[in-house]
């Protein structure tokens, strides 16, 4: 059963922003979150658990992206989260060096 036309978005850039935020943005946030955790904890344990948790988090973030009204706002949220995670990774590597 097709979707009702009033719920479909006809603007190309809006669709483009949602699709790219869902695929690339959510993947970027997922990977950076796992790298931030790895910079503060045991790497081996994280590799084992990230095979499942990364896929689940990526799927949840993709669903969140398509539930949002505006794809550019989602991109902004994802980029702000990414910058925060990059800061955590930087300080994790400098304050917690692993031999």
Backbone torsions as a table, in degrees:
resi	resn	phi	psi	omega
1	UNK	NA	121.0	-176.5
2	UNK	-71.7	157.4	179.5
3	UNK	-71.9	154.9	177.6
4	UNK	-69.7	134.0	-174.3
5	UNK	-59.2	-28.0	-178.6
6	UNK	-69.9	-17.7	178.5
7	UNK	-92.1	-9.4	179.9
8	UNK	-86.7	142.1	-180.0
9	UNK	-95.6	125.7	-177.4
10	UNK	-97.9	-11.8	-179.6
11	UNK	-75.2	126.2	-177.5
12	UNK	-62.6	-45.9	-175.4
13	UNK	-68.4	-32.0	177.0
14	UNK	-68.5	-43.5	176.6
15	UNK	-64.6	-42.5	179.7
16	UNK	-60.6	-43.9	-179.0
17	UNK	-66.3	-38.0	179.0
18	UNK	-68.8	-42.5	-178.3
19	UNK	-67.1	-44.8	-179.9
20	UNK	-69.6	-35.9	176.5
21	UNK	-66.3	-37.4	-179.8
22	UNK	-67.7	-44.3	-175.6
23	UNK	-83.7	-57.0	-173.7
24	UNK	-81.8	-45.6	-176.8
25	UNK	-65.1	-45.1	179.9
26	UNK	-68.6	-33.5	176.0
27	UNK	-66.8	-40.8	179.2
28	UNK	-62.6	-45.4	179.6
29	UNK	-65.1	-40.5	180.0
30	UNK	-61.8	-49.0	-178.3
31	UNK	-66.1	-42.1	-179.9
32	UNK	-66.8	-33.7	176.6
33	UNK	-64.3	-43.4	179.3
34	UNK	-69.1	-34.2	175.1
35	UNK	-68.3	-36.0	178.0
36	UNK	-66.4	-40.2	177.0
37	UNK	-66.7	-38.9	-179.7
38	UNK	-67.0	-29.1	-179.9
39	UNK	-73.1	-15.5	179.6
40	UNK	-112.4	-6.7	-176.5
41	UNK	-136.7	-167.3	-178.6
42	UNK	-72.6	127.2	-176.6
43	UNK	-70.2	-38.6	-175.1
44	UNK	-64.7	-44.9	179.2
45	UNK	-63.4	-39.5	-179.1
46	UNK	-66.4	-38.0	179.1
47	UNK	-62.6	-40.5	-180.0
48	UNK	-66.7	-45.7	-177.2
49	UNK	-77.7	-25.8	-177.1
50	UNK	-71.7	-17.8	177.8
51	UNK	-62.3	-32.3	178.6
52	UNK	-97.8	-45.6	-175.0
53	UNK	-67.9	-31.5	179.0
54	UNK	-66.7	-41.7	179.2
55	UNK	-66.1	-40.6	-179.6
56	UNK	-66.7	-45.1	179.0
57	UNK	-64.1	-39.9	178.7
58	UNK	-62.6	-42.4	178.8
59	UNK	-65.9	-40.1	179.3
60	UNK	-66.0	-41.5	178.4
61	UNK	-67.8	-33.0	176.0
62	UNK	-66.2	-40.8	177.5
63	UNK	-64.7	-42.6	177.0
64	UNK	-58.0	-39.6	-179.0
65	UNK	-63.3	-44.2	-177.7
66	UNK	-77.3	-15.9	174.7
67	UNK	-80.8	-20.7	-178.4
68	UNK	-74.1	154.1	180.0
69	UNK	-77.4	-38.4	-173.1
70	UNK	-122.3	123.5	-179.5
71	UNK	-70.4	-29.5	-179.2
72	UNK	-71.4	-33.0	175.2
73	UNK	-66.8	-36.9	177.5
74	UNK	-65.8	-41.6	176.5
75	UNK	-59.7	-41.4	178.9
76	UNK	-62.4	-43.9	178.2
77	UNK	-62.5	-45.2	-179.7
78	UNK	-64.2	-38.6	179.1
79	UNK	-69.7	-38.0	176.8
80	UNK	-66.0	-41.6	176.4
81	UNK	-63.4	-39.3	179.7
82	UNK	-64.1	-41.6	178.5
83	UNK	-64.3	-42.5	177.3
84	UNK	-61.6	-42.5	178.9
85	UNK	-67.9	-35.4	176.5
86	UNK	-65.1	-36.8	175.8
87	UNK	-65.3	-41.5	178.0
88	UNK	-63.5	-41.0	177.9
89	UNK	-63.8	-43.1	-179.4
90	UNK	-60.8	-49.1	-179.7
91	UNK	-71.3	-29.3	176.1
92	UNK	-65.4	-39.8	179.5
93	UNK	-75.6	-32.1	-178.6
94	UNK	-84.3	-33.2	-178.5
95	UNK	-92.9	-20.4	-176.3
96	UNK	-129.1	64.3	-178.6
97	UNK	-70.4	132.4	179.5
98	UNK	-102.0	128.8	-176.0
99	UNK	-68.2	NA	NA
